[in-house]
Amino acid sequence: MSFKDLRAARAGRHHPSFDPRQHQRSSPSGEGQTGPAELSDLAGTAGIQKVEEARGVLPEQNETEMEVQATGSASGTSRRGLSAEETNELLRLGEHGLEVRDVHGRGRGLFGRKTYRPGDRILSLSSRQTCSALSSKSLPSNCSGCYLSSLDSAALDHREPASLLRCAGCKVVHYCSKDCQRSDWPLHVGECKALQRLRNSESGTSAGAAVGASGAEFPPPEWVRAMGRLVWARKAQQAKGGELQAWDEYMTMQSHPTRSEDKAAEIRRLAKKLEMYLGDSFVSGEELETLVSKFQTNSFTLSSPDLTPLGALVSPHAAMANHSCVPNAVVVFPLGAGRGVDIVAIGEIGPGEEILTSYIDVSSPWETRQHELESQYAFTCSCPLCLSTAPRDDPSSAPAASSSTPTASTAPTASAARDSPVTAAALASTTKPQADPRWCLLHQTCSQGEGGLIPMPKILTPHSTPILARAVESGLGFDGRKQGKCEGCGEVVPVDVTALPGWIEKAKMMIRLDEEGSLWDRFGTREKPSNAITSLQTVLAHLLSQMPPSSYPVLPLLRLLFLLNLPPATPSDLDPTLSALSISYEASTRVYPPNHPSLAIILAEWGKFLFALATEDWIPATLQDRLHRVMQAQERLVIAVKACESGFGRAAGGGLVGMEMRGLVERCEVEKAGISGEMELLRRKR
């Protein structure tokens, strides 16, 4: 493990915020990127059948793995309005020691029948989800069978990495092996034909074009391809005289299709887009609108084992859990989404206590979280975190729970809350408003030590900063001189946030450019990142003069600074890089709940960095220094292993990241033995 290995493993990746339900929309990137080889025996519709028939082998129809299971139902009618008992029966939750219950004011919720400790696996779905797809950006770099990169797939299978192989039919999807191609064929066969049809219909469109001649995005976004796979799988099962289990499970989920005319119009527009992709009329327009609505409300981020967003999927079992910004469980893919979905406890959950996951990134500020939940899921969150950090003058103005939003949830704050929901009004009357470490100011001279937090002035919100920044830039300005009370020492101090919106917007721009992969177009090159690093450090310095490291957008900017510094150019770059990583971890502990997998990922990167620091030959060090560094790395790696087990599940060995950390712990033992041997030889020579 070297600095270059660490950089390669995290290339193009940014702040590992864990945002399971808000999947990343695909950015049109086209399929024509240079890379994997194309083999005829990994062809699509036109190629694979002929090649495999010539060898006497037909593509395998692995019905169990592909969730192509027949049910007693003869139709795929929508299952809106299923009772909790019917949902339990259809999803067979009792087999996992779980059950769905009706929760007053919040619809259905997921409950366990036993005690769970952090790291316990609550539910494991060993097969991949039928309604899932990689984003357009991830299609060239990840296998469409197991959803792993070539490096991750090789690590899991204990083999040397190999280039991904592209389907010769559609020329869009890629596979890491023939096994993955065969297992994916029942879901890809309809998709392959559709992608070929769309490509051929775009006359004059180059192979690498992201937008075709008709203006349609190619490849279509992941939500279109994911639902297409579900529809074609259902059609194939109906041809056998049965109904697809995955379809019936999908229809158990709730949605909010008609909460506004604008929303209904958007769903109709998206349903038309899906209909064009499917290419025929074997699904009614009403069913397509239902599909789209349920996908919007219930889709998860399909992520890699280290939480990198890769696409989108729907898991009806996991979707039964209600939301809280202080979750006691997470939905993760410890060995890759193609090998299963796990719900893992990150907090103590007692028998009969509701299992709560987060639909959005819990490190985001209050306003951002509320906006995403309202726009995507049609409810206002009244969990203890939201109630305590909502910007208000007094507790009585806290957000009230919406009676028309059945999926809104409140995290329990005591054992009595497990059986009866805690209302927003009850909590608001007892909750003291406090500064949100995700969006606040810093009192640098706080007498209580490291600096106290000051609530952000109301004029400054994540959504108002673009307007205020433009006002300052145009010379109009605004009155940013306010007063705030430090929560550390209690002192009321003057603050001036006039210039802050401009620096916040600069930081957001750099984060966005990194996510889009265009940071280097604006600031130098990957080979010479000094311009980007200098610009980022300037923005960070201004933000840290007024905001704590845990506040947005400082935290993701610190994470980006660490990644840009890999590999360090000179020994003098080592300390600043390590400092950025250390600060970002400490800040993350203030915005993520204990045992959250995002914390495990940062600890893993910290351990890998220390290991590279101890083993790189170009870094001057005595044998004693090297031994000390290896011991430091091993200590951090052991902590990372435990964090992975808590965040990704002990049953999965902490996932692929945990396995990698264990391997490095073993290598530390080898390094220590080697250094000790060298030291003993030198001692004898003396």
N, C-alpha and C positions, 0 to 999 in steps of 0.2 A: 504494500500500500504506500504509494508516493503522493506528493502534492498533485502531480499531474493526474494520477488515478482518481484522486478526490475531485479534482476539477472536472474530469471526464464524466464521472458518475453523476455530477450535479450540473452538467452543462445545460445552460438555458433554463435552469429552474430557479425559482425565486422563493420568497417567504413561504415556508411550508404551513400556511394556514390551513386548518382542517375544516373544510366547508362541504360536508357530505351531501346535502340536499340541493345546494345551488350549483349545479354542474356548469362547467365552463362552456360557453357557446363556442362552437368551432369557428376559427378564423380561416377564411378560404386560403388554402395553401397549395391546392393542386396535388396531383399524384406524380407529376413528372420530375420529382426531385431525384438527382443522381444518387444511386446507392445500391440496393440489393440486386442480386442477380435474378434473372427470370428463367425458370426451367419449365419445359413443356409438361413434365409430370406433376407440376403444381398449377396446371391450367384451370380455367373456369369451365363454363358450360361446354365450350367448344373443344377443349383439350383433354381434360382429365378423364372423361368417360372413355375416350378412345384409347388413351395410354393404358389405363388400368384394365380395360377389357383385353387388350393385347397381352397383358401379363396374367390374365385369368383371375384378376382381383377386381371386384367392384367396390366403389366407395362405401365405407361402413355406415350404417344407419344406427348409431348408438343412441337408442331411444331413451335410455335411462339418463345418460349424461346430458342429452339435449333437452330433457324435460318434455319429451313427446310422449305423454302418458294419456291414455284414453280414460274418460270418466263416463259415468252413467248418463250424463246430460246429453241430449240429442241436439241441443241448440246452443248458440253462443250468446244468448240474450243477456243484456246488461243485468248485473246483479246489484244494482243500486238498492239500498234499503235493507241489506242483509242484517239480521240481528247478530248480536255478539255470539250467541250459541251457534248459529249457522256459519259464521266466519271461523270459529274455532274448529268446527267439523271439516270445513273445506280446506283450511290451511294445516289441519292436523297438528295444531299447536300443543295439544295435550301430550303428544309423544315427546315433546321437548320440555315438559314441565312448565309450560306457559299457558296463558289464556288471555283472550280479549274480553274486556268488560266495558260496559257503558259507564261513562264518567259524566256526572252532572255538569252541563254547561260546556263540555269539551268533546262530545262525541265518544268515540271508542278509544281505549287505551290498552297498552300491553302490560301484563302483570306476571310476576314469577311466583312459584309456589314454594321456593326455598330461599335460603340466604346465599347471596353472592358477595364475594370479596373482590377487591380490585385485581384484575387480571383473569378472573373466571370467565370462561366462555358461556354466554347465556344461550346462544343459538348459533348453529353452524349449518349453512346450506352448502353441501359439498359440491353440488353441480353448479355450473355457470347459469346465469339468468338469461332466459330467452330474449327478453327485451333489453338489449345492451349493444353498444357500439362505440368504437374509438372515435375521437374527434378527427377532423380532416388533418389537423396538424400532426396527430399521433399515428396516422395510418402508415407512413413510410418507416417509422422507427420502432413500431411495436407489432407483435404477432396478433392477428385477429382471432386466433384460436384460444391462446392462454392469456392474452393481453399483456405479456411481459416483453421487455426489451430483450435483445439477443444476449446482453450481458447478464441480466437477471435470470433468464431462462437457463443459460449455461451454468450459472452459479447454483441454481436449484437442482439441476440434473447432474452436477459434478462432471462437467465436460468443458472442452475448450469452446469459447464463443465462435459463432459462425454467422456469416451474413444472412439476413432475412431473405426469403425467396418470395418473389412476387407472382400473384396469380396471372397466368398468361391470358386468361379470358377477359376479365374486367380491367386488369392492369392497375388496380387500386389497392386491394388488400394484400397483406404480406403474412408469411408464416415462418415460424422458427424451425419447423420440422414437418415431415409428411404426416406424422401422427396428429399434429394440431390441424393440418389441412383436412385430413379425413374426418376428424371429429367435428369440425366446423362446417363440413359440406352440407348437411341437412339444412342448416340455417343460411348458408351462403349461396346455395343454388339459385334461389329466387332473386337474391340481391345481385348476383353476378350477371344474370340476364338483364335486370333493370339498369345496372350501371353500363353495360354494353349498349343497351338501347339508347340511353341518354347520351353517351359519348358519340354514337353514330348519328344521332339527330342533330348534333351541333356541327353542322358542316362548316368547314373552315376554322374549326377550333383546334389549336395546337394541343399536343398531348399534355403539356404542363399547365395549361390555362386553368385558372381558378374559377373564372366566370365564362360560361359558354356564349355562343353567338346570340342566343335568345335572352341572355341576361341571367339565366339560372345558375346558381352556385353548383360547381362540380369539383369534387364529389359533394353530394347533398350533405347538409349538416347531420351530426350524430343522432339528433332526435328523430329525424326522418328515417334514417337507416335502422335505428333501433326498433321503431314501431313497424317498419317494413319486415324485419326478421320475425317479429311476433305474428304478424298477419299471414305471412307465407307458411310459417310453421303450423298455424291453425288450419290453413287451407289443405296442407299435406295430410294432416291428421283427419280432417273431415273426409278426404278422399278414401281413407281407410274405414270410414263408417263410424268414427268416434269424434270426441271433442277434446281439444287440447287442454290439459290441466292448467298450463301456464296462462291460458286465456281466461279461464274461469277465475283463477286467482287474481289476475289483473283487474277483472271487473268487480272484485270485492272492495277495491279502494274507493275512497271518497274523492270528490272534486267540487269545484265551485264554478261551473261553466257559465252561469247566467247572473253573476252578482252585479254586473253592469253591462250596458249595451256595448260599450267599447270593448269589454272583455269578450263578450259573445261574438262580436265582429272579428276580433283577432283570432279566436278559435276557429271560426268559419274560414278565415283566410289561410290559416295553417293547415286545416283539414284539406283544403283544395290543393295545397302544395304536396301533402302526403298522397293524395289521390293521383296527382300527376306522376309521382314517383312510382306508385304501385302499377300504373299502366292499364288496369282493367277495373271492372265494377263489381268484383265479387264481395266487396264490403260496402254497405250502404253509407250514404253521407252522414246519417245520424250516428252510426257506429264510429265513423272516422272522427267526428267531433267529440264523441265520448272518449275515444282513445287519446286524442290530443289533450283534452282537459285533464284527464287522469294523469297523463305523463307530466304535464306542467306542475301539477300539485304534488306528485309523489316521486319524481325522479331524483336519483342520487348522483353525486360525482363518482365516476368510475376512476379510481386512482391506483397508482402503482403501490407496491409494498412500502415505499418510503413517502407516500402521500402526494406524489406528483399528480396533478389532474391529467387524466388521459381521455376522458369521454363521459358517457352517461349510461345509466342503467336504471331499471325499475325492479325492486325486490318487494313484492307485496307483503312478505312476512316482516321485513324490517320497517316497512311503511306503517305498520300498525302502532309503532311507538310514537307517542306524542312528543312535542318539542319543549325544551327548556334551555335557556342560555347558561344554566348551571347543570349540565347533564350528568347523570350517573352511569351512562353507558355510551359507547360509540359504535358506529358501523365501520368496519375495516376489511381490508383484503390482504391479510398478512402474507399470503403466498401467491398473490395475483388474483385478479377478479375472475379469471378463467378457471381457477381451481376452488372457488367458493367465496361466500360472503359470511362474515362472522359479526355477531353482536357481542361485544366484550364489556364487562362491568369495569368502570374506572372509579367507582365509589362503593361504599357499603350499601347493599340493597337487601332489605329484610323480606321475609315471606309476606306476600300480599301487597308489597309496595310497588308503585308504578315504575316501570322502566322508561326512562326519559332520555332521548337523544337530542342533539341539536341539529336543526335544519340549516343553520347558517354558521358562518365563522364567528365563534364566540370572542375572538380578539378584536372584533370590529366595534366602533363606538355605538352607543345606544341608538342614535338617530339612524345610522346605517342599518343596524339590525332590525329596527322597527319598520323601516321602509321596505326592506327585502321581504320580511314576513308578511306585511300587508299587501304588497304588490303580487307576490307569488302564491301566498297561502291564505290570504284574506282574513287574517286575524292580527290583533294587537297583543303582544306578549306581556304578561303581567307576572313574570317570574320574579323572585326576590332580587335578582341582579338588576332587572329593568326597573323595578320599583325604587330601588335604592339609588340608582344612578341617573334617573330621568331628570332633565334640567327643569327645575321648578323652584319657586320661592318658598313653598311650604308643602308638606306631605299631602294636603288635600287636593292639590292639582295633579297628582300622579295619574297615569293612564288607567282607566277602568277596563275591566275585562269585558269583551264584547259578547253580548248574549246571542248574537247571530253568527258567531264563529265557533263551530263545534270542535275544531281541532286545536284551539288555543289551550295552552297548558301552564300550570304553575308548579314549579319544583317544590317538593315538600321541604319544610324547614324544621320539622319535628316529627316524632313518631305519630302524634295524633293526626298529622296531615296525610298519613298514608291511606286512611280510609275515607276521609272527606276532603274535597279540594279546598285549598286556601284561597279565599276571595281577594281580589285586588283591594277592595275597600278595607278589609280587615288588616291586610298587611300595610296599606298606605298610612293607616292611623298609627302604626307602631314603628314604621321604618323611617330612620333618620336619613335625609338626603345627604349624599356624600359625593366627593369628586370621583369621577370614573377614571381609573388609571389609563384607560384606552383613549381618553380625549380630555385632557386637562392641562393646566399650567404647572410649572415647577417653582417653588419658593427656594431659590438657591441658598439663601442665608438663614434658613430655618434653624432655630436653636436646638431642635431635637435630633440633629445629625445630618443624614444624607440628603435632606431637602424634603420639604413637605409638599403635598399636592394642593392645588388651588382649583376649584371648579372653573371650567372654561366660561367666559362671559357669554351670555345668551345670544349676543349678536353673531358669535362665531360658531357655526355648525359645519359638519362635513359637506353639507349641500350649499351653504352660503359662501364658502371660501372662493369659488370661482367668480362670483359676482363682486365680492369685496376686493379681490385681487385686481379685477379689471377696473374697478372704481379708482383704486390707488394708482394703477398704471396710467390711467387717462387723466390724472390730476384732480379728479373729483374728490377722492378720498372719503374717509368716514371717521367718526370719532371713536378711536380705539383705546382711549384712555379710560380705564375702569378701576375698580377696586375689588379685591378678592380676599377671602379669609383662608389662611393656611390651615389645613387640617392637622398639621403636625404640631405647631406651636400656638395656634389660635390667633396669631397676629393678623390684623387687617392691613394689607399692603397695596400700594398702587401698582397697576400693571398697564402696559401699553402694548396692545396687540395689532397696531396699525399695519406693521410690516409683515406680520405673521401669515396672513392669507397668501401673499405672493410666494413665500418660501414653501408653504404647504403645497401650493399648486405646482411648483417646480419639482418637488419630491414626487408627487403623484404622476407627473409626466415621466420621470425617470423610471418609476415602477411600471407604468404602462408600456413604455418602450421596451423594457426588459421582457415583459410578458409576451409582447408581440414579436420579440426577437429582432427588433430594429434599434436597440440601444447603440450598437456599434455604428450604425449609419449616421447617427447624430454626434457620437463622441468617440472618434478613433476606431480602432480595430481590436479584435480579440487578442492578436499577437502583441499589440501595444495599447493596453487598456489605461495608460496613465492619464489621458485626458478625461475619461469617464470617472476614474477614481478621484481625480482632483476636483472635478465638478461636484461629485457626490459628497466628498468631504466638506466642501464649502457649504452646501445645502444643509448637511447634517450639523455643522457647527452652529449655524444660525438657529436651527430648530432646537438643538439641545440647550441653547442659552435660555430658552423659555419653556420647553416641554420636557417631560421625563422620557426615558428610553422606551417605556411601555406604551406611550401614546402613539396613535396613528397620525402621520405616516412614518414616524421615527423608527418604529420596530421593523417594518419590512425594509426600510432603507438600510438599517444596520445589517440585516441578513444579506442584502444585495452587496453591501461593501465587502463582507466576508467572501462571497463568491467571486467578486471581481478580482480579489487579491490572490486567487488561486491560479497557478502556483505563485508563491511569493517570488518577486524578481531578485531581491537581495536579502541578506540576513537582517537588514534594518527594517524590512517589511514584516518580519515575523511577529514582533510584539504588537503593532497596531492591529494586525489581522486577528491575533489571538484575543486581544482586548475587545474587538468588535463582537467576536463570538461569545465571549464570557458575558459581556453586557447584555447581549440579545437574549441569552438564556435566562439571566436573572430577571430581565424585563418580562420575558414570556411567562415566568412563574406567577406574575401578577395578573395576567389576563387569561390564562388557561387554568382550568381546574386541575388539582393534583392527579397524576397518573395519565394525563392526556397524551395521546400518541405524538402530538406535535413536539412536546417536551422531549420525548424519547429520540426523535429524529435529530434535534439540536444536540443532545448529549452524544449521540452516535457520531455526528460530524466533529464534535469537540474531541472525542476519543481518537478518531481517525487522523485529525490534524496533529494531535500530540504524538501519535505513533509515527507519522511521517516526519515530524520534527526530530524525533529520536533516531531515525534510521536513514535520513538523507545524508549522503556522503559529503555534499558541498557545504554543509553547515559546520563551521569550526566548533569543535568540542573535544574536551578531554574524555578519556574512558570513563572517569568518574561522573562527568556531566552527562554522558550518553546513558550510563546506567540509571542515573537519577531521572532522566527524561523518560526512559522506558518504563520505569516504575510508576511515574506520574501517568503515563498513557494507559498502563494496565489498570491503575486505580479508576480512571475515568471510564474505561471500557467496561469494567465490571459493573459500575453504576449504570452505564448505558444498557447493558444486558438486562438488568433488573427492571429498568424503565420500559424496555421493549416488551418484557413479559407482562407488565402491568397494563401497557397501552395497547398491545396487539394480541395479548392472550398467552397464558402459559401453555395451553394445550397446543398452540401452534409454534411453541418454542420462541415466542417473541417475533415470529414471522421471519421473513428473509433478512431483515435488518438485524434482528437478534442473532440469527445464525452467523452473519458476517462478523458481528461483534465478538462472538465466542471464538471464531477462527482467529481474530486478531489478538485476543487474550492468550491463546495458545502460542501465537507467534512471538508475543512478548516474553513468554517463558523461554523460548528458543533464543531470542536476542539477549536476554539476561544471562543465560548460560554461556553464550558466545563471548560476551563482554567480560564476564567473570573469568573465563578461561584466558583471555588476552591479558587481563590484569594479573593473573597468577603467573603467567609466563614472564611478564616484565618484572615482577617481584623476584622471581628466581634468578633472572639475569643480573639483577642488582646484587 
